[in-house]
């Protein structure tokens, strides 16, 4: 993974996942704990992705960035 576009893809993934977590926590603090389930779902997917090779964010990024190395390509 020496390609700078691959590094950009990893950074985009990390940023999107981080925004989902922070957004979920902010929504939960403002509108009720039901929003925390978004953060829980993201965490479960992150924990399982090394085993299942499935990540929705990478699936989308792989389609949007076809000239990069496919990541989590189960």
Gaussian input, Z-matrix of N, CA and C with variables (Angstrom, degrees):
# hf/3-21g

backbone

0 1
 N
 C     1     B1
 C     2     B2     1     A1
 N     3     B3     2     A2     1     D1
 C     4     B4     3     A3     2     D2
 C     5     B5     4     A4     3     D3
 N     6     B6     5     A5     4     D4
 C     7     B7     6     A6     5     D5
 C     8     B8     7     A7     6     D6
 N     9     B9     8     A8     7     D7
 C    10    B10     9     A9     8     D8
 C    11    B11    10    A10     9     D9
 N    12    B12    11    A11    10    D10
 C    13    B13    12    A12    11    D11
 C    14    B14    13    A13    12    D12
 N    15    B15    14    A14    13    D13
 C    16    B16    15    A15    14    D14
 C    17    B17    16    A16    15    D15
 N    18    B18    17    A17    16    D16
 C    19    B19    18    A18    17    D17
 C    20    B20    19    A19    18    D18
 N    21    B21    20    A20    19    D19
 C    22    B22    21    A21    20    D20
 C    23    B23    22    A22    21    D21
 N    24    B24    23    A23    22    D22
 C    25    B25    24    A24    23    D23
 C    26    B26    25    A25    24    D24
 N    27    B27    26    A26    25    D25
 C    28    B28    27    A27    26    D26
 C    29    B29    28    A28    27    D27
 N    30    B30    29    A29    28    D28
 C    31    B31    30    A30    29    D29
 C    32    B32    31    A31    30    D30
 N    33    B33    32    A32    31    D31
 C    34    B34    33    A33    32    D32
 C    35    B35    34    A34    33    D33
 N    36    B36    35    A35    34    D34
 C    37    B37    36    A36    35    D35
 C    38    B38    37    A37    36    D36
 N    39    B39    38    A38    37    D37
 C    40    B40    39    A39    38    D38
 C    41    B41    40    A40    39    D39
 N    42    B42    41    A41    40    D40
 C    43    B43    42    A42    41    D41
 C    44    B44    43    A43    42    D42
 N    45    B45    44    A44    43    D43
 C    46    B46    45    A45    44    D44
 C    47    B47    46    A46    45    D45
 N    48    B48    47    A47    46    D46
 C    49    B49    48    A48    47    D47
 C    50    B50    49    A49    48    D48
 N    51    B51    50    A50    49    D49
 C    52    B52    51    A51    50    D50
 C    53    B53    52    A52    51    D51
 N    54    B54    53    A53    52    D52
 C    55    B55    54    A54    53    D53
 C    56    B56    55    A55    54    D54
 N    57    B57    56    A56    55    D55
 C    58    B58    57    A57    56    D56
 C    59    B59    58    A58    57    D57
 N    60    B60    59    A59    58    D58
 C    61    B61    60    A60    59    D59
 C    62    B62    61    A61    60    D60
 N    63    B63    62    A62    61    D61
 C    64    B64    63    A63    62    D62
 C    65    B65    64    A64    63    D63
 N    66    B66    65    A65    64    D64
 C    67    B67    66    A66    65    D65
 C    68    B68    67    A67    66    D66
 N    69    B69    68    A68    67    D67
 C    70    B70    69    A69    68    D68
 C    71    B71    70    A70    69    D69
 N    72    B72    71    A71    70    D70
 C    73    B73    72    A72    71    D71
 C    74    B74    73    A73    72    D72
 N    75    B75    74    A74    73    D73
 C    76    B76    75    A75    74    D74
 C    77    B77    76    A76    75    D75
 N    78    B78    77    A77    76    D76
 C    79    B79    78    A78    77    D77
 C    80    B80    79    A79    78    D78
 N    81    B81    80    A80    79    D79
 C    82    B82    81    A81    80    D80
 C    83    B83    82    A82    81    D81
 N    84    B84    83    A83    82    D82
 C    85    B85    84    A84    83    D83
 C    86    B86    85    A85    84    D84
 N    87    B87    86    A86    85    D85
 C    88    B88    87    A87    86    D86
 C    89    B89    88    A88    87    D87
 N    90    B90    89    A89    88    D88
 C    91    B91    90    A90    89    D89
 C    92    B92    91    A91    90    D90
 N    93    B93    92    A92    91    D91
 C    94    B94    93    A93    92    D92
 C    95    B95    94    A94    93    D93
 N    96    B96    95    A95    94    D94
 C    97    B97    96    A96    95    D95
 C    98    B98    97    A97    96    D96
 N    99    B99    98    A98    97    D97
 C   100   B100    99    A99    98    D98
 C   101   B101   100   A100    99    D99
 N   102   B102   101   A101   100   D100
 C   103   B103   102   A102   101   D101
 C   104   B104   103   A103   102   D102
 N   105   B105   104   A104   103   D103
 C   106   B106   105   A105   104   D104
 C   107   B107   106   A106   105   D105
 N   108   B108   107   A107   106   D106
 C   109   B109   108   A108   107   D107
 C   110   B110   109   A109   108   D108
 N   111   B111   110   A110   109   D109
 C   112   B112   111   A111   110   D110
 C   113   B113   112   A112   111   D111
 N   114   B114   113   A113   112   D112
 C   115   B115   114   A114   113   D113
 C   116   B116   115   A115   114   D114
 N   117   B117   116   A116   115   D115
 C   118   B118   117   A117   116   D116
 C   119   B119   118   A118   117   D117
 N   120   B120   119   A119   118   D118
 C   121   B121   120   A120   119   D119
 C   122   B122   121   A121   120   D120
 N   123   B123   122   A122   121   D121
 C   124   B124   123   A123   122   D122
 C   125   B125   124   A124   123   D123
 N   126   B126   125   A125   124   D124
 C   127   B127   126   A126   125   D125
 C   128   B128   127   A127   126   D126
 N   129   B129   128   A128   127   D127
 C   130   B130   129   A129   128   D128
 C   131   B131   130   A130   129   D129
 N   132   B132   131   A131   130   D130
 C   133   B133   132   A132   131   D131
 C   134   B134   133   A133   132   D132
 N   135   B135   134   A134   133   D133
 C   136   B136   135   A135   134   D134
 C   137   B137   136   A136   135   D135
 N   138   B138   137   A137   136   D136
 C   139   B139   138   A138   137   D137
 C   140   B140   139   A139   138   D138
 N   141   B141   140   A140   139   D139
 C   142   B142   141   A141   140   D140
 C   143   B143   142   A142   141   D141
 N   144   B144   143   A143   142   D142
 C   145   B145   144   A144   143   D143
 C   146   B146   145   A145   144   D144
 N   147   B147   146   A146   145   D145
 C   148   B148   147   A147   146   D146
 C   149   B149   148   A148   147   D147
 N   150   B150   149   A149   148   D148
 C   151   B151   150   A150   149   D149
 C   152   B152   151   A151   150   D150
 N   153   B153   152   A152   151   D151
 C   154   B154   153   A153   152   D152
 C   155   B155   154   A154   153   D153
 N   156   B156   155   A155   154   D154
 C   157   B157   156   A156   155   D155
 C   158   B158   157   A157   156   D156
 N   159   B159   158   A158   157   D157
 C   160   B160   159   A159   158   D158
 C   161   B161   160   A160   159   D159
 N   162   B162   161   A161   160   D160
 C   163   B163   162   A162   161   D161
 C   164   B164   163   A163   162   D162
 N   165   B165   164   A164   163   D163
 C   166   B166   165   A165   164   D164
 C   167   B167   166   A166   165   D165
 N   168   B168   167   A167   166   D166
 C   169   B169   168   A168   167   D167
 C   170   B170   169   A169   168   D168
 N   171   B171   170   A170   169   D169
 C   172   B172   171   A171   170   D170
 C   173   B173   172   A172   171   D171
 N   174   B174   173   A173   172   D172
 C   175   B175   174   A174   173   D173
 C   176   B176   175   A175   174   D174
 N   177   B177   176   A176   175   D175
 C   178   B178   177   A177   176   D176
 C   179   B179   178   A178   177   D177
 N   180   B180   179   A179   178   D178
 C   181   B181   180   A180   179   D179
 C   182   B182   181   A181   180   D180
 N   183   B183   182   A182   181   D181
 C   184   B184   183   A183   182   D182
 C   185   B185   184   A184   183   D183
 N   186   B186   185   A185   184   D184
 C   187   B187   186   A186   185   D185
 C   188   B188   187   A187   186   D186
 N   189   B189   188   A188   187   D187
 C   190   B190   189   A189   188   D188
 C   191   B191   190   A190   189   D189
 N   192   B192   191   A191   190   D190
 C   193   B193   192   A192   191   D191
 C   194   B194   193   A193   192   D192
 N   195   B195   194   A194   193   D193
 C   196   B196   195   A195   194   D194
 C   197   B197   196   A196   195   D195
 N   198   B198   197   A197   196   D196
 C   199   B199   198   A198   197   D197
 C   200   B200   199   A199   198   D198
 N   201   B201   200   A200   199   D199
 C   202   B202   201   A201   200   D200
 C   203   B203   202   A202   201   D201
 N   204   B204   203   A203   202   D202
 C   205   B205   204   A204   203   D203
 C   206   B206   205   A205   204   D204
 N   207   B207   206   A206   205   D205
 C   208   B208   207   A207   206   D206
 C   209   B209   208   A208   207   D207
 N   210   B210   209   A209   208   D208
 C   211   B211   210   A210   209   D209
 C   212   B212   211   A211   210   D210
 N   213   B213   212   A212   211   D211
 C   214   B214   213   A213   212   D212
 C   215   B215   214   A214   213   D213
 N   216   B216   215   A215   214   D214
 C   217   B217   216   A216   215   D215
 C   218   B218   217   A217   216   D216
 N   219   B219   218   A218   217   D217
 C   220   B220   219   A219   218   D218
 C   221   B221   220   A220   219   D219

   B1=1.4639
   B2=1.5300
   B3=1.3050
   B4=1.4548
   B5=1.5160
   B6=1.2955
   B7=1.4520
   B8=1.5339
   B9=1.3188
   B10=1.4674
   B11=1.5320
   B12=1.3495
   B13=1.4635
   B14=1.5275
   B15=1.3370
   B16=1.4685
   B17=1.5288
   B18=1.3197
   B19=1.4652
   B20=1.5260
   B21=1.3320
   B22=1.4618
   B23=1.5232
   B24=1.3328
   B25=1.4649
   B26=1.5286
   B27=1.3257
   B28=1.4642
   B29=1.5288
   B30=1.3133
   B31=1.4661
   B32=1.5265
   B33=1.3377
   B34=1.4658
   B35=1.5248
   B36=1.3232
   B37=1.4690
   B38=1.5178
   B39=1.3387
   B40=1.4582
   B41=1.5231
   B42=1.3287
   B43=1.4601
   B44=1.5159
   B45=1.3287
   B46=1.4703
   B47=1.5213
   B48=1.3328
   B49=1.4656
   B50=1.5313
   B51=1.3122
   B52=1.4626
   B53=1.5225
   B54=1.3351
   B55=1.4700
   B56=1.5289
   B57=1.3377
   B58=1.4653
   B59=1.5278
   B60=1.3271
   B61=1.4619
   B62=1.5274
   B63=1.3081
   B64=1.4629
   B65=1.5247
   B66=1.3455
   B67=1.4650
   B68=1.5139
   B69=1.3256
   B70=1.4544
   B71=1.5301
   B72=1.3168
   B73=1.4678
   B74=1.5269
   B75=1.3316
   B76=1.4668
   B77=1.5301
   B78=1.3317
   B79=1.4652
   B80=1.5254
   B81=1.3191
   B82=1.4725
   B83=1.5236
   B84=1.3299
   B85=1.4602
   B86=1.5298
   B87=1.3312
   B88=1.4606
   B89=1.5322
   B90=1.3398
   B91=1.4622
   B92=1.5287
   B93=1.2988
   B94=1.4668
   B95=1.5178
   B96=1.3149
   B97=1.4557
   B98=1.5249
   B99=1.3191
   B100=1.4597
   B101=1.5235
   B102=1.3179
   B103=1.4599
   B104=1.5225
   B105=1.3224
   B106=1.4611
   B107=1.5298
   B108=1.3411
   B109=1.4611
   B110=1.5278
   B111=1.3069
   B112=1.4676
   B113=1.5311
   B114=1.3284
   B115=1.4657
   B116=1.5239
   B117=1.3215
   B118=1.4652
   B119=1.5332
   B120=1.3196
   B121=1.4695
   B122=1.5281
   B123=1.3252
   B124=1.4643
   B125=1.5322
   B126=1.3177
   B127=1.4630
   B128=1.5299
   B129=1.3236
   B130=1.4655
   B131=1.5224
   B132=1.3341
   B133=1.4668
   B134=1.5263
   B135=1.3216
   B136=1.4576
   B137=1.5246
   B138=1.3159
   B139=1.4605
   B140=1.5295
   B141=1.3252
   B142=1.4616
   B143=1.5285
   B144=1.3287
   B145=1.4631
   B146=1.5322
   B147=1.3326
   B148=1.4704
   B149=1.5301
   B150=1.3116
   B151=1.4640
   B152=1.5247
   B153=1.3202
   B154=1.4647
   B155=1.5240
   B156=1.3218
   B157=1.4729
   B158=1.5294
   B159=1.3271
   B160=1.4672
   B161=1.5200
   B162=1.3192
   B163=1.4613
   B164=1.5193
   B165=1.3321
   B166=1.4631
   B167=1.5276
   B168=1.3238
   B169=1.4698
   B170=1.5286
   B171=1.3291
   B172=1.4609
   B173=1.5263
   B174=1.3159
   B175=1.4649
   B176=1.5241
   B177=1.3135
   B178=1.4658
   B179=1.5327
   B180=1.3337
   B181=1.4666
   B182=1.5261
   B183=1.3338
   B184=1.4684
   B185=1.5194
   B186=1.3322
   B187=1.4645
   B188=1.5367
   B189=1.3341
   B190=1.4668
   B191=1.5295
   B192=1.3378
   B193=1.4656
   B194=1.5377
   B195=1.3441
   B196=1.4659
   B197=1.5316
   B198=1.3379
   B199=1.4665
   B200=1.5295
   B201=1.3458
   B202=1.4594
   B203=1.5233
   B204=1.3196
   B205=1.4621
   B206=1.5294
   B207=1.3507
   B208=1.4725
   B209=1.5339
   B210=1.3264
   B211=1.4541
   B212=1.5220
   B213=1.3256
   B214=1.4685
   B215=1.5300
   B216=1.3138
   B217=1.4514
   B218=1.5289
   B219=1.3508
   B220=1.4565
   B221=1.4661
   A1=108.36
   A2=116.17
   A3=121.12
   A4=112.43
   A5=115.76
   A6=121.00
   A7=110.30
   A8=117.19
   A9=120.33
   A10=111.41
   A11=116.95
   A12=119.09
   A13=111.04
   A14=117.01
   A15=120.33
   A16=110.49
   A17=115.69
   A18=119.86
   A19=109.75
   A20=116.78
   A21=120.88
   A22=110.53
   A23=117.15
   A24=120.72
   A25=110.89
   A26=117.11
   A27=120.80
   A28=110.14
   A29=116.90
   A30=120.48
   A31=111.42
   A32=117.21
   A33=120.33
   A34=110.46
   A35=116.20
   A36=120.78
   A37=110.72
   A38=116.33
   A39=120.59
   A40=111.52
   A41=116.83
   A42=120.54
   A43=112.83
   A44=116.77
   A45=120.63
   A46=110.70
   A47=116.69
   A48=120.45
   A49=109.96
   A50=117.06
   A51=120.48
   A52=112.09
   A53=116.31
   A54=119.85
   A55=111.73
   A56=116.51
   A57=119.70
   A58=110.82
   A59=116.64
   A60=119.91
   A61=111.85
   A62=116.92
   A63=120.59
   A64=110.78
   A65=116.34
   A66=119.72
   A67=112.30
   A68=116.30
   A69=120.56
   A70=111.36
   A71=116.30
   A72=120.03
   A73=110.54
   A74=117.55
   A75=120.52
   A76=111.47
   A77=116.99
   A78=120.19
   A79=111.16
   A80=116.79
   A81=120.30
   A82=110.92
   A83=116.74
   A84=118.80
   A85=111.36
   A86=116.55
   A87=120.27
   A88=112.85
   A89=116.94
   A90=119.89
   A91=114.85
   A92=118.34
   A93=119.46
   A94=111.87
   A95=114.70
   A96=120.82
   A97=114.74
   A98=119.04
   A99=119.14
   A100=112.01
   A101=118.52
   A102=121.85
   A103=112.39
   A104=117.85
   A105=120.55
   A106=110.82
   A107=116.22
   A108=119.58
   A109=111.89
   A110=118.33
   A111=120.93
   A112=109.01
   A113=116.81
   A114=120.53
   A115=110.72
   A116=117.20
   A117=120.86
   A118=109.91
   A119=117.44
   A120=120.77
   A121=111.06
   A122=117.36
   A123=121.11
   A124=109.67
   A125=116.72
   A126=120.62
   A127=111.20
   A128=117.50
   A129=120.86
   A130=110.35
   A131=117.07
   A132=119.83
   A133=111.49
   A134=117.27
   A135=120.21
   A136=111.38
   A137=117.00
   A138=120.62
   A139=111.05
   A140=116.68
   A141=120.81
   A142=113.87
   A143=118.72
   A144=120.88
   A145=114.19
   A146=121.22
   A147=117.74
   A148=112.55
   A149=117.05
   A150=120.78
   A151=112.37
   A152=116.37
   A153=120.80
   A154=112.98
   A155=117.36
   A156=123.16
   A157=111.44
   A158=116.66
   A159=121.18
   A160=109.62
   A161=115.23
   A162=122.24
   A163=107.06
   A164=118.09
   A165=120.15
   A166=113.26
   A167=117.02
   A168=119.94
   A169=109.87
   A170=117.33
   A171=119.45
   A172=111.34
   A173=118.24
   A174=120.68
   A175=110.27
   A176=116.38
   A177=121.10
   A178=110.54
   A179=116.70
   A180=119.57
   A181=111.63
   A182=117.80
   A183=120.10
   A184=111.26
   A185=116.92
   A186=120.49
   A187=111.82
   A188=116.18
   A189=120.09
   A190=112.89
   A191=116.36
   A192=121.26
   A193=109.25
   A194=117.75
   A195=120.10
   A196=114.52
   A197=117.87
   A198=120.44
   A199=112.72
   A200=116.86
   A201=121.81
   A202=109.27
   A203=115.83
   A204=121.56
   A205=109.08
   A206=117.96
   A207=119.40
   A208=110.63
   A209=115.31
   A210=121.42
   A211=109.21
   A212=116.89
   A213=122.90
   A214=108.59
   A215=115.61
   A216=121.66
   A217=109.44
   A218=115.65
   A219=122.03
   A220=112.42
   D1=60.93
   D2=-179.62
   D3=-90.88
   D4=-16.15
   D5=-176.06
   D6=-66.95
   D7=132.75
   D8=-179.33
   D9=-65.07
   D10=-27.48
   D11=176.70
   D12=-69.67
   D13=-32.39
   D14=175.95
   D15=-66.32
   D16=-40.43
   D17=178.33
   D18=-64.67
   D19=-39.65
   D20=176.86
   D21=-61.68
   D22=-40.42
   D23=179.50
   D24=-62.95
   D25=-43.14
   D26=178.88
   D27=-63.31
   D28=-41.81
   D29=179.50
   D30=-66.66
   D31=-39.05
   D32=175.79
   D33=-61.92
   D34=-44.33
   D35=177.96
   D36=-57.04
   D37=-50.48
   D38=-178.73
   D39=-61.38
   D40=-39.52
   D41=178.33
   D42=-65.56
   D43=-42.92
   D44=179.79
   D45=-64.73
   D46=-45.46
   D47=-179.97
   D48=-64.05
   D49=-40.86
   D50=177.90
   D51=-63.04
   D52=-42.46
   D53=177.85
   D54=-63.72
   D55=-38.99
   D56=177.23
   D57=-61.97
   D58=-42.85
   D59=179.71
   D60=-66.47
   D61=-49.28
   D62=-179.44
   D63=-64.21
   D64=-42.73
   D65=178.39
   D66=-60.73
   D67=-41.90
   D68=178.68
   D69=-63.08
   D70=-42.78
   D71=-179.71
   D72=-66.53
   D73=-41.51
   D74=178.01
   D75=-64.80
   D76=-42.62
   D77=177.75
   D78=-64.80
   D79=-38.35
   D80=178.62
   D81=-65.17
   D82=-39.83
   D83=-179.22
   D84=-71.12
   D85=-28.11
   D86=-177.05
   D87=-90.29
   D88=-40.26
   D89=-169.37
   D90=-118.99
   D91=-1.91
   D92=177.99
   D93=125.59
   D94=156.46
   D95=-172.76
   D96=-68.64
   D97=-11.44
   D98=178.48
   D99=-60.77
   D100=-26.32
   D101=179.46
   D102=-71.48
   D103=-16.93
   D104=-178.73
   D105=-67.41
   D106=-19.80
   D107=-179.94
   D108=-64.73
   D109=-25.14
   D110=175.21
   D111=-64.16
   D112=-46.12
   D113=178.56
   D114=-64.28
   D115=-38.41
   D116=178.49
   D117=-64.29
   D118=-43.83
   D119=179.69
   D120=-63.18
   D121=-42.15
   D122=178.39
   D123=-62.75
   D124=-42.97
   D125=-179.75
   D126=-63.84
   D127=-43.17
   D128=179.13
   D129=-62.57
   D130=-43.48
   D131=178.24
   D132=-63.17
   D133=-38.14
   D134=178.66
   D135=-66.97
   D136=-38.61
   D137=179.85
   D138=-69.02
   D139=-38.87
   D140=-176.96
   D141=-83.28
   D142=-20.17
   D143=-172.79
   D144=-59.59
   D145=-35.14
   D146=176.31
   D147=-64.32
   D148=-29.12
   D149=-179.76
   D150=-84.21
   D151=-41.72
   D152=-174.91
   D153=-91.65
   D154=-16.45
   D155=-174.94
   D156=59.32
   D157=29.10
   D158=178.75
   D159=-120.96
   D160=126.61
   D161=173.73
   D162=-143.36
   D163=117.20
   D164=-178.72
   D165=-58.82
   D166=-36.27
   D167=-179.05
   D168=-66.91
   D169=-44.70
   D170=177.91
   D171=-66.67
   D172=-33.94
   D173=176.86
   D174=-58.81
   D175=-45.00
   D176=179.27
   D177=-68.98
   D178=-45.26
   D179=-179.39
   D180=-64.74
   D181=-35.00
   D182=176.85
   D183=-61.82
   D184=-36.57
   D185=178.92
   D186=-75.56
   D187=-35.92
   D188=-179.57
   D189=-77.51
   D190=-23.24
   D191=-177.49
   D192=-126.13
   D193=69.16
   D194=-174.12
   D195=-68.71
   D196=-16.48
   D197=-178.84
   D198=-87.70
   D199=13.37
   D200=178.66
   D201=-113.62
   D202=169.79
   D203=177.83
   D204=-70.73
   D205=128.48
   D206=177.45
   D207=-63.05
   D208=133.85
   D209=179.95
   D210=-111.85
   D211=146.63
   D212=-179.30
   D213=48.07
   D214=47.33
   D215=-174.64
   D216=-93.95
   D217=76.01
   D218=-175.16
   D219=-62.15

